[in-house]
Amino acid sequence: MADGSLAGHSIHEVKDLSLPQQLYLYERTRRFKERKRINSSSERGVDTEYGSQEAPPLCEVTDGDVEERVDNPDSTVYLIFMEGSTRTRESLRNAAVYHGVKVNEFQAESSSFKKNETITDTMKMLSVYSTQRSVFVIRSALEGVCSWLRTAMSAHARRMGVPTPSFVNAGDGLFTHPIGEFVDIFSLLEHNQWDRSAVHLALVGDLAHGRTAHSKVQGLQIFKKVRVDLVAPEIFGYPVEYRDRMRANGFEVREFASVEEYLENASNVADVWYFYKPQFSKCGDLTTLRLNELRAQVSFREEWVHQLPEGVRFFQTLPRDKEYPIIPLTLDSRAINGWDTVAANAYFLDVVLLSMLFGKIGRNLAPPADEAGFNSVQESPPKLAFSSELPSFMKEVTLVEDAHHRDLERARAGGPVPIKDGCVLDHLGLGPTSSKCWEALRKVRTILGWSKQVGSEGVYTSKGNPGFYKGILTLPGFDYKRLRVEEMKMMASVAPGCTFNCVKESKVVRKYRLEVPERIYNLPNISCKNALCVSNPENRQREIVAYLERVPYYVSSVLPNCTESKYLYVCKWCRWPHVYENIWDDLRRQAVA
């Protein structure tokens, strides 16, 4: 029987499952949980109402008669937790055991990671230890690990003749936690009696560092109408980019500085509250007085219970602080306790999710969006830039007849020397300061390997832009027709907005303006500036290249003093935003070739 459409699929963020795929996951989990609860109650001779719910299914399930259990001892689940975890790891371990597959709990503290082996090399080794499909569940302090591995490992699996492995993010750095978010959303649907029409949720506590708090931007899109109340003091405030994305998604968002303020001032409070334990270790030095103030702002007091709507449920991140619980321990035995249900739901959802990734169920789901962009970070095959079809970042400039003819004897004082044949790069680093022009000239020569090329360079005032300077590089005798797309892309990356002039018989015969590329990668001296990114050079993952993608500008908490521009560049792996100037490392640290 053919594998399901999600066999070998990787999940780095919630959105790596489409809405129909998420609905299928939740509906299958709902049925699996009901079935197991009914069986358990029947075995114990207990009457149960499981299965009597009248709510319609979340989606059509055409393979409902297919059992979830994989039952294949040649398949493997690898649990690779490079950070501490109890509940997530144990839930997944028990789910894997249910499936009858091999379960390998990789101990990072005593593994090859401690021997300076890269994550990629370790995964290549582990992926061939099973003849059938493997699923790697990874928790890491580094961000973007699963995003990178789905890029690197597909080709390796084909070469080694094994099925493409899945990589599932169980929490990376401060970024996201899709498995935890899937469990949260399933629990919200269950509380709503499977009604997706609306949800009202309060997020309380440390929203700055809560990975599932960040994932709510994507996870809550399963509901048609969403209201979110953000309850946190400024130091724990929800990052502005997530708040803005919620509003862009059509969510109604309100903000409050403390639980007490929320109860006093909100016209209506949410029927589900999600508490995030404060991570004071990430807040710098705090006095005891300040610690107590912050705890009071994000903690619920038992005396407030009567102010809550009927049927309210509290969720919270676990494990909790037994000395300073943000929800009173006296509420553990009351109906308000929803966190125990969330913890129990993790097992049922993990069973179904693993079954989907092994390809046992989900055969009639639409296959994932084409991941060709994840399979390589190389331009392939290489082709010449000056072919009949120009790449998108090259725009040909219409020339006026005889307007660009310059005889050699017409060189003016303080200007560039005209050339008979070759190429001229103009408008390099165009701007109000000359230093930017010299920097652009250095980048072009160094990164394109033209430091030994005969020619001249200089910085001049711009006639067309009074008060601005521009760099000009002339390369006499340079055969521009041999330039490849990759080289022109490098040029566009290091000097966007420059013009490339093709000169023959002292006349410009072709002229191109190079625009900002959509992607910048495989260049020396660029890096993601997120210290936690798996591609950051300080993390010594030698195989991973910096890869930046152009996106429309947005306000970000990691760029607090950023001046608004047309674009930002985000890291393909960890999604950290950069302004264009900040993706470059200091070229002066590297010797010129």
C-alpha positions as CSV (number, residue, x, y, z in Angstrom):
1,M,0.0,0.0,0.0
2,A,1.3,3.4,-0.9
3,D,2.6,5.8,1.7
4,G,0.4,8.7,2.8
5,S,1.1,12.2,1.4
6,L,2.9,13.4,4.6
7,A,5.4,10.5,4.6
8,G,8.8,12.1,5.1
9,H,7.4,15.6,5.6
10,S,9.2,17.8,8.1
11,I,7.7,20.3,10.5
12,H,9.6,23.3,11.6
13,E,6.7,25.7,12.2
14,V,2.9,25.2,12.6
15,K,2.4,26.4,9.0
16,D,4.3,23.5,7.7
17,L,1.0,21.7,7.9
18,S,-1.7,23.2,5.8
19,L,-5.1,24.0,7.3
20,P,-6.7,20.8,5.8
21,Q,-3.8,18.8,7.2
22,Q,-4.1,20.3,10.6
23,L,-7.9,19.6,10.6
24,Y,-7.2,16.0,9.7
25,L,-4.7,15.8,12.5
26,Y,-7.2,17.1,15.1
27,E,-10.1,15.0,13.8
28,R,-8.1,11.8,13.8
29,T,-6.8,12.6,17.2
30,R,-10.3,13.2,18.5
31,R,-11.5,9.8,17.1
32,F,-8.4,8.0,18.4
33,K,-8.8,9.5,21.9
34,E,-12.5,8.6,22.0
35,R,-11.9,5.1,20.9
36,K,-9.1,4.5,23.4
37,R,-11.2,6.0,26.3
38,I,-14.2,3.8,25.4
39,N,-12.1,0.7,25.2
40,S,-10.4,1.6,28.6
41,S,-13.7,2.2,30.3
42,S,-15.3,-1.0,28.9
43,E,-12.4,-3.1,30.1
44,R,-12.9,-1.6,33.6
45,G,-16.7,-2.0,33.4
46,V,-17.3,1.7,33.7
47,D,-20.3,3.4,31.9
48,T,-19.1,6.2,29.6
49,E,-20.5,8.8,27.4
50,Y,-17.5,8.9,25.1
51,G,-18.5,8.9,21.5
52,S,-21.9,10.4,22.2
53,Q,-20.9,13.9,21.2
54,E,-23.1,15.3,18.5
55,A,-20.6,17.8,17.1
56,P,-19.9,17.3,13.4
57,P,-16.5,16.2,12.3
58,L,-13.8,18.8,11.7
59,C,-13.2,17.5,8.2
60,E,-13.9,14.5,6.1
61,V,-11.7,11.4,6.9
62,T,-11.8,9.0,4.0
63,D,-9.3,6.5,5.5
64,G,-11.0,6.3,8.9
65,D,-10.9,2.5,8.7
66,V,-7.1,2.5,8.6
67,E,-5.6,1.8,12.0
68,E,-3.0,4.4,13.2
69,R,-0.5,1.8,14.4
70,V,2.6,1.6,12.1
71,D,3.8,-1.8,13.4
72,N,7.1,-1.8,11.5
73,P,10.2,-2.7,13.5
74,D,12.4,-1.5,10.6
75,S,11.2,2.1,11.1
76,T,12.7,4.3,13.8
77,V,11.8,7.3,16.0
78,Y,14.8,9.2,17.2
79,L,14.2,11.5,20.2
80,I,17.1,14.0,20.1
81,F,16.7,16.4,23.0
82,M,19.6,18.7,23.4
83,E,17.7,20.6,26.0
84,G,16.0,19.2,29.1
85,S,12.4,17.9,28.7
86,T,10.2,15.4,30.5
87,R,6.6,15.7,29.3
88,T,7.3,16.3,25.6
89,R,9.9,13.6,25.4
90,E,7.9,11.0,27.4
91,S,4.7,11.6,25.5
92,L,6.6,11.1,22.2
93,R,8.4,8.1,23.5
94,N,5.2,6.4,24.6
95,A,3.6,7.3,21.3
96,A,6.5,5.7,19.4
97,V,6.3,2.6,21.5
98,Y,2.6,2.3,20.7
99,H,3.6,2.2,17.0
100,G,5.8,-0.8,17.3
101,V,8.8,1.0,15.8
102,K,12.4,1.2,17.1
103,V,12.8,4.0,19.6
104,N,16.2,5.6,20.0
105,E,16.6,8.2,22.8
106,F,19.8,10.0,21.7
107,Q,21.7,11.3,24.6
108,A,23.2,14.6,23.5
109,E,25.3,15.1,26.7
110,S,27.3,11.9,25.9
111,S,27.0,11.9,22.2
112,S,29.1,12.8,19.2
113,F,27.9,16.4,19.6
114,K,30.4,16.6,22.5
115,K,33.1,15.4,20.1
116,N,32.6,18.4,17.9
117,E,30.7,16.6,15.3
118,T,28.1,18.7,13.4
119,I,24.4,18.1,13.6
120,T,24.3,17.3,9.9
121,D,27.0,14.6,10.2
122,T,25.2,13.1,13.1
123,M,21.9,13.0,11.2
124,K,23.5,11.4,8.1
125,M,24.9,8.6,10.3
126,L,21.6,8.0,12.1
127,S,19.4,8.1,9.0
128,V,21.0,5.0,7.5
129,Y,20.6,2.8,10.6
130,S,17.1,1.9,9.6
131,T,16.1,0.4,6.3
132,Q,12.6,2.0,6.5
133,R,11.5,5.5,7.3
134,S,12.9,7.5,10.3
135,V,11.3,10.3,12.2
136,F,13.6,12.6,14.1
137,V,12.1,14.7,16.9
138,I,14.5,17.4,17.9
139,R,14.7,19.9,20.7
140,S,17.6,22.3,20.5
141,A,18.9,25.5,22.0
142,L,19.9,26.4,18.4
143,E,17.1,27.8,16.1
144,G,16.4,26.6,12.6
145,V,17.8,23.0,13.0
146,C,14.8,21.2,11.4
147,S,14.5,23.8,8.7
148,W,18.1,23.2,7.7
149,L,17.9,19.4,8.0
150,R,15.0,19.0,5.6
151,T,17.2,20.8,3.1
152,A,20.3,18.8,3.7
153,M,19.0,15.3,4.2
154,S,16.7,14.7,1.2
155,A,19.6,14.3,-1.2
156,H,21.5,12.2,1.3
157,A,18.6,9.8,1.7
158,R,18.2,9.4,-2.1
159,R,22.0,8.7,-2.4
160,M,21.9,6.1,0.3
161,G,18.7,4.5,-0.9
162,V,16.6,5.1,2.3
163,P,13.3,6.8,2.6
164,T,13.4,10.6,3.2
165,P,13.4,11.2,7.0
166,S,11.0,13.5,8.8
167,F,12.4,16.2,11.1
168,V,10.0,17.6,13.7
169,N,10.7,20.6,15.8
170,A,10.0,20.0,19.5
171,G,11.2,23.5,20.5
172,D,14.1,25.5,19.1
173,G,15.8,28.3,21.0
174,L,13.3,31.1,21.6
175,F,11.5,30.7,18.3
176,T,8.7,28.1,18.1
177,H,7.3,24.8,19.3
178,P,4.8,23.4,16.7
179,I,4.2,20.1,18.5
180,G,3.3,21.9,21.7
181,E,1.0,24.2,19.7
182,F,-0.8,21.4,18.0
183,V,-1.6,19.9,21.4
184,D,-2.8,23.3,22.6
185,I,-5.1,23.9,19.6
186,F,-6.5,20.4,19.9
187,S,-7.3,21.1,23.6
188,L,-8.9,24.4,22.7
189,L,-11.1,22.6,20.1
190,E,-12.0,20.0,22.6
191,H,-13.0,22.7,25.2
192,N,-15.0,24.4,22.4
193,Q,-16.8,21.1,21.8
194,W,-15.2,21.1,18.3
195,D,-16.7,24.4,17.3
196,R,-14.2,26.4,15.1
197,S,-16.4,29.5,14.7
198,A,-14.8,31.5,17.5
199,V,-12.3,31.4,20.3
200,H,-11.4,33.8,23.1
201,L,-8.1,33.2,24.8
202,A,-6.0,35.1,27.3
203,L,-2.2,34.7,27.2
204,V,-0.8,35.5,30.6
205,G,2.8,35.8,31.9
206,D,6.1,35.5,30.0
207,L,5.0,36.1,26.5
208,A,8.4,37.3,25.4
209,H,10.1,33.9,25.9
210,G,7.2,31.4,25.5
211,R,7.7,29.3,22.4
212,T,4.1,28.2,22.2
213,A,3.0,31.8,22.8
214,H,4.9,32.7,19.6
215,S,3.4,29.8,17.8
216,K,-0.2,31.0,18.6
217,V,0.0,33.4,15.6
218,Q,-0.1,30.5,13.3
219,G,-2.0,27.9,15.4
220,L,-5.1,30.0,16.2
221,Q,-5.8,30.5,12.5
222,I,-7.7,27.2,12.7
223,F,-10.6,29.3,14.2
224,K,-12.7,31.7,12.1
225,K,-13.0,34.4,14.7
226,V,-10.2,35.0,17.2
227,R,-10.0,37.2,20.3
228,V,-6.7,37.3,22.2
229,D,-6.0,39.2,25.4
230,L,-2.3,39.7,26.1
231,V,-1.7,40.0,29.9
232,A,1.9,40.8,30.7
233,P,4.1,43.6,32.1
234,E,6.4,45.2,29.6
235,I,9.4,43.1,30.4
236,F,7.4,40.0,29.5
237,G,5.5,41.7,26.7
238,Y,4.5,39.8,23.5
239,P,7.1,40.7,20.8
240,V,5.7,43.4,18.5
241,E,6.1,41.3,15.3
242,Y,3.8,38.5,16.7
243,R,1.3,41.0,17.9
244,D,1.2,42.8,14.5
245,R,0.9,39.4,12.7
246,M,-2.1,38.5,14.9
247,R,-3.8,41.7,13.9
248,A,-2.9,41.2,10.3
249,N,-4.5,37.8,10.5
250,G,-7.7,39.5,11.6
251,F,-7.4,38.7,15.3
252,E,-8.9,41.1,17.9
253,V,-6.1,41.8,20.3
254,R,-6.2,43.6,23.6
255,E,-3.3,44.3,26.0
256,F,-3.1,44.5,29.8
257,A,-0.2,44.9,32.2
258,S,-1.3,42.5,34.9
259,V,-4.0,40.0,35.8
260,E,-5.5,42.4,38.3
261,E,-5.8,45.1,35.6
262,Y,-7.3,42.6,33.2
263,L,-10.0,41.6,35.7
264,E,-10.8,45.1,36.6
265,N,-10.8,46.8,33.2
266,A,-11.7,44.1,30.6
267,S,-15.4,44.3,29.6
268,N,-15.4,40.6,29.2
269,V,-12.7,38.1,30.1
270,A,-11.6,35.0,28.1
271,D,-13.1,31.6,28.9
272,V,-9.6,30.0,28.4
273,W,-6.5,31.4,30.0
274,Y,-3.0,30.2,29.1
275,F,-0.3,31.0,31.7
276,Y,3.4,31.1,30.8
277,K,5.9,30.6,33.6
278,P,8.2,33.6,34.0
279,Q,11.8,33.0,32.8
280,F,13.6,35.4,35.0
281,S,17.0,34.0,34.0
282,K,16.5,35.7,30.6
283,C,15.6,39.1,32.1
284,G,19.0,40.3,33.4
285,D,19.7,41.3,37.0
286,L,16.5,41.9,39.0
287,T,16.2,42.9,42.6
288,T,14.1,40.8,45.0
289,L,11.5,43.5,45.1
290,R,11.2,43.6,41.3
291,L,11.0,39.8,41.1
292,N,8.1,39.9,43.6
293,E,6.4,42.7,41.7
294,L,6.6,40.8,38.4
295,R,5.3,37.5,39.9
296,A,2.3,39.4,41.4
297,Q,1.5,40.9,38.0
298,V,1.3,37.5,36.2
299,S,-0.1,35.3,39.0
300,F,-3.7,34.5,39.7
301,R,-5.1,34.7,43.2
302,E,-7.8,32.3,44.5
303,E,-10.0,35.2,45.7
304,W,-10.5,36.2,42.0
305,V,-12.2,33.0,41.0
306,H,-15.7,34.4,41.4
307,Q,-14.9,37.1,38.8
308,L,-14.4,34.4,36.1
309,P,-17.0,33.3,33.5
310,E,-18.8,30.0,34.0
311,G,-16.9,27.1,32.6
312,V,-13.5,28.9,32.4
313,R,-10.4,26.7,31.9
314,F,-6.8,27.4,32.8
315,F,-3.9,26.0,30.8
316,Q,-0.3,26.5,31.9
317,T,3.2,25.6,30.8
318,L,4.7,22.7,32.7
319,P,6.6,22.0,34.9
320,R,5.5,24.7,37.2
321,D,7.5,26.4,40.0
322,K,6.4,24.5,43.2
323,E,7.7,27.4,45.3
324,Y,6.1,30.3,43.3
325,P,3.2,28.8,41.3
326,I,1.4,31.3,39.1
327,I,-1.9,29.4,39.6
328,P,-2.7,28.5,43.2
329,L,-2.2,24.9,44.0
330,T,-5.6,24.8,45.6
331,L,-7.2,25.0,42.1
332,D,-5.6,21.7,41.1
333,S,-8.7,19.6,42.0
334,R,-11.3,22.0,40.6
335,A,-12.9,22.0,37.2
336,I,-10.9,25.1,36.2
337,N,-7.8,22.8,35.9
338,G,-7.4,22.3,32.1
339,W,-3.6,21.8,32.1
340,D,-3.8,18.2,33.1
341,T,-6.1,17.5,30.1
342,V,-3.6,19.3,27.8
343,A,-0.8,17.1,29.1
344,A,-2.8,14.0,28.6
345,N,-3.8,15.1,25.1
346,A,-0.2,15.2,24.0
347,Y,0.1,11.4,23.9
348,F,-3.0,11.0,21.6
349,L,-1.9,13.7,19.2
350,D,1.6,12.4,19.1
351,V,0.4,8.9,18.1
352,V,-1.6,10.4,15.2
353,L,1.1,12.8,14.1
354,L,3.7,10.1,13.9
355,S,1.3,7.9,12.0
356,M,0.9,10.7,9.4
357,L,4.7,11.2,9.1
358,F,5.3,7.5,8.7
359,G,2.7,7.5,5.9
360,K,0.3,5.1,7.5
361,I,-2.6,7.4,7.5
362,G,-3.5,10.6,5.6
363,R,-3.3,8.9,2.1
364,N,-6.0,11.1,0.6
365,L,-4.7,14.4,1.9
366,A,-3.4,16.9,-0.6
367,P,0.4,16.5,-0.7
368,P,2.4,19.3,0.9
369,A,3.4,22.3,-1.2
370,D,6.3,21.8,-3.4
371,E,9.5,21.8,-1.3
372,A,11.9,22.1,-4.2
373,G,13.2,25.3,-2.7
374,F,14.3,23.3,0.4
375,N,16.2,20.7,-1.6
376,S,19.2,22.9,-2.6
377,V,20.8,26.2,-1.9
378,Q,22.6,26.1,-5.3
379,E,21.6,27.6,-8.6
380,S,21.4,24.7,-11.0
381,P,22.3,24.3,-13.7
382,P,24.7,27.2,-14.1
383,K,24.0,29.5,-17.1
384,L,25.4,32.6,-18.7
385,A,23.9,35.9,-17.5
386,F,23.6,37.5,-20.9
387,S,21.3,34.9,-22.5
388,S,18.0,35.6,-24.1
389,E,16.2,35.4,-20.8
390,L,17.5,37.7,-18.1
391,P,17.3,36.8,-14.4
392,S,14.7,38.8,-12.5
393,F,17.2,41.0,-10.7
394,M,18.7,42.3,-14.0
395,K,16.8,45.0,-15.9
396,E,18.1,46.2,-19.3
397,V,18.3,50.0,-19.7
398,T,17.3,51.5,-23.0
399,L,20.2,53.4,-24.5
400,V,19.9,56.7,-26.5
401,E,21.7,56.5,-29.8
402,D,25.3,57.8,-29.5
403,A,24.7,59.1,-26.0
404,H,27.1,56.7,-24.4
405,H,30.1,57.1,-26.8
406,R,33.3,58.3,-25.1
407,D,36.7,58.5,-26.9
408,L,39.7,57.7,-24.8
409,E,41.1,61.2,-25.2
410,R,38.0,62.7,-23.7
411,A,38.9,61.7,-20.1
412,R,38.2,64.7,-17.9
413,A,40.1,65.6,-14.8
414,G,38.8,63.9,-11.7
415,G,36.7,61.4,-13.8
416,P,37.2,57.8,-14.8
417,V,39.3,56.9,-17.8
418,P,37.2,55.7,-20.7
419,I,37.9,52.3,-22.1
420,K,37.7,50.9,-25.6
421,D,36.4,47.4,-24.7
422,G,35.3,45.7,-21.5
423,C,32.9,46.7,-18.8
424,V,32.2,49.6,-16.4
425,L,30.3,49.3,-13.1
426,D,28.7,52.5,-12.2
427,H,26.6,53.9,-9.2
428,L,28.3,51.5,-6.7
429,G,27.3,52.5,-3.2
430,L,25.4,55.6,-4.4
431,G,24.7,57.8,-1.4
432,P,25.6,60.9,0.6
433,T,28.9,59.5,2.0
434,S,31.9,58.4,0.0
435,S,32.8,55.6,2.5
436,K,29.8,53.5,1.4
437,C,31.1,53.7,-2.2
438,W,34.6,52.5,-1.2
439,E,33.0,49.7,0.8
440,A,31.0,48.6,-2.3
441,L,34.1,48.7,-4.5
442,R,35.9,46.5,-2.0
443,K,33.1,44.1,-1.8
444,V,32.8,43.7,-5.6
445,R,36.5,43.1,-6.1
446,T,36.8,40.7,-3.1
447,I,33.7,38.7,-3.4
448,L,33.8,38.3,-7.2
449,G,37.5,37.6,-7.2
450,W,38.4,40.5,-9.3
451,S,41.2,41.9,-7.1
452,K,43.8,40.8,-9.7
453,Q,41.8,42.1,-12.6
454,V,43.5,45.1,-14.4
455,G,41.4,48.2,-14.2
456,S,40.7,51.4,-12.3
457,E,38.3,52.4,-9.5
458,G,37.3,55.6,-7.8
459,V,34.6,57.6,-6.1
460,Y,33.1,60.6,-7.8
461,T,30.3,63.0,-7.4
462,S,27.0,62.1,-9.1
463,K,25.7,64.4,-11.7
464,G,22.2,62.9,-11.6
465,N,22.0,63.0,-7.8
466,P,23.4,66.3,-6.4
467,G,25.1,65.8,-3.1
468,F,25.6,62.1,-3.6
469,Y,28.7,60.1,-4.4
470,K,29.1,57.0,-6.5
471,G,31.8,54.4,-7.1
472,I,33.0,53.5,-10.6
473,L,35.0,50.4,-11.5
474,T,36.4,50.0,-15.0
475,L,37.7,46.7,-16.3
476,P,39.3,47.1,-19.8
477,G,39.4,44.0,-22.0
478,F,37.0,42.1,-19.6
479,D,34.9,39.5,-21.5
480,Y,31.5,40.2,-19.9
481,K,29.8,37.6,-22.1
482,R,31.3,34.8,-20.0
483,L,29.7,36.1,-16.7
484,R,27.3,33.6,-15.2
485,V,24.0,34.3,-13.5
486,E,25.6,33.4,-10.1
487,E,28.3,36.1,-10.6
488,M,25.8,38.8,-11.5
489,K,23.7,37.8,-8.5
490,M,26.7,38.3,-6.3
491,M,27.2,41.7,-7.8
492,A,23.5,42.6,-7.3
493,S,23.7,41.4,-3.7
494,V,26.8,43.4,-2.8
495,A,25.9,46.5,-4.8
496,P,22.2,46.7,-5.4
497,G,21.2,49.6,-7.7
498,C,24.5,49.7,-9.6
499,T,24.6,49.7,-13.4
500,F,26.6,47.3,-15.5
501,N,27.8,48.8,-18.8
502,C,29.1,46.6,-21.6
503,V,31.6,48.6,-23.8
504,K,32.7,47.8,-27.3
505,E,34.6,50.1,-29.6
506,S,34.4,52.9,-27.0
507,K,30.7,52.7,-26.9
508,V,28.2,51.4,-24.3
509,V,26.4,48.7,-26.3
510,R,24.4,47.3,-23.4
511,K,23.4,48.6,-20.0
512,Y,21.8,46.7,-17.1
513,R,20.6,47.9,-13.7
514,L,21.0,45.3,-10.9
515,E,18.2,45.2,-8.4
516,V,18.1,43.8,-4.9
517,P,17.9,40.0,-5.3
518,E,15.0,38.0,-3.6
519,R,17.6,35.7,-2.1
520,I,21.2,36.1,-1.0
521,Y,23.3,33.1,-0.2
522,N,26.5,31.2,-0.9
523,L,28.5,34.4,-0.5
524,P,31.5,34.9,1.7
525,N,31.2,37.5,4.5
526,I,27.5,37.1,5.0
527,S,25.9,35.6,8.1
528,C,22.7,35.4,10.1
529,K,23.3,37.7,13.1
530,N,21.1,35.7,15.4
531,A,23.5,34.1,17.9
532,L,21.2,31.1,18.3
533,C,20.8,30.4,14.6
534,V,22.2,27.1,13.5
535,S,23.9,28.8,10.6
536,N,25.7,31.5,12.8
537,P,29.5,30.9,12.3
538,E,30.0,30.9,16.1
539,N,28.0,27.7,16.3
540,R,30.5,25.9,14.0
541,Q,28.0,24.0,11.9
542,R,30.3,24.1,8.9
543,E,27.9,22.6,6.3
544,I,25.3,25.3,6.8
545,V,25.4,28.3,4.5
546,A,23.9,31.6,5.3
547,Y,20.7,32.1,3.3
548,L,18.7,35.3,3.5
549,E,15.3,35.9,1.8
550,R,13.9,39.3,1.0
551,V,10.5,40.1,2.6
552,P,8.5,43.3,2.9
553,Y,9.5,45.5,5.8
554,Y,7.9,44.8,9.2
555,V,8.5,46.1,12.7
556,S,10.5,43.7,14.8
557,S,11.5,43.5,18.4
558,V,15.0,42.4,17.4
559,L,15.5,45.6,15.3
560,P,14.3,48.2,17.9
561,N,16.0,51.2,16.3
562,C,15.5,50.2,12.7
563,T,14.5,52.9,10.2
564,E,11.7,51.8,8.0
565,S,12.8,50.6,4.6
566,K,11.3,48.8,1.6
567,Y,12.7,45.4,2.5
568,L,14.1,43.2,5.2
569,Y,16.1,40.0,4.8
570,V,15.1,37.1,7.0
571,C,17.2,34.0,7.6
572,K,15.8,31.0,5.8
573,W,16.6,28.7,8.7
574,C,15.6,30.7,11.9
575,R,13.5,33.6,10.3
576,W,15.6,36.2,12.1
577,P,15.2,39.6,10.3
578,H,18.1,41.8,9.1
579,V,18.4,45.1,7.4
580,Y,20.4,44.8,4.2
581,E,23.6,46.4,5.6
582,N,23.7,44.1,8.6
583,I,23.9,40.8,6.7
584,W,27.5,41.6,5.8
585,D,30.5,40.7,8.0
586,D,33.5,43.0,8.1
587,L,35.5,42.5,4.9
588,R,38.5,44.1,6.4
589,R,39.0,41.0,8.5
590,Q,39.7,39.0,5.4
591,A,42.8,39.3,3.3
592,V,42.2,40.5,-0.2
593,A,42.9,37.7,-2.7
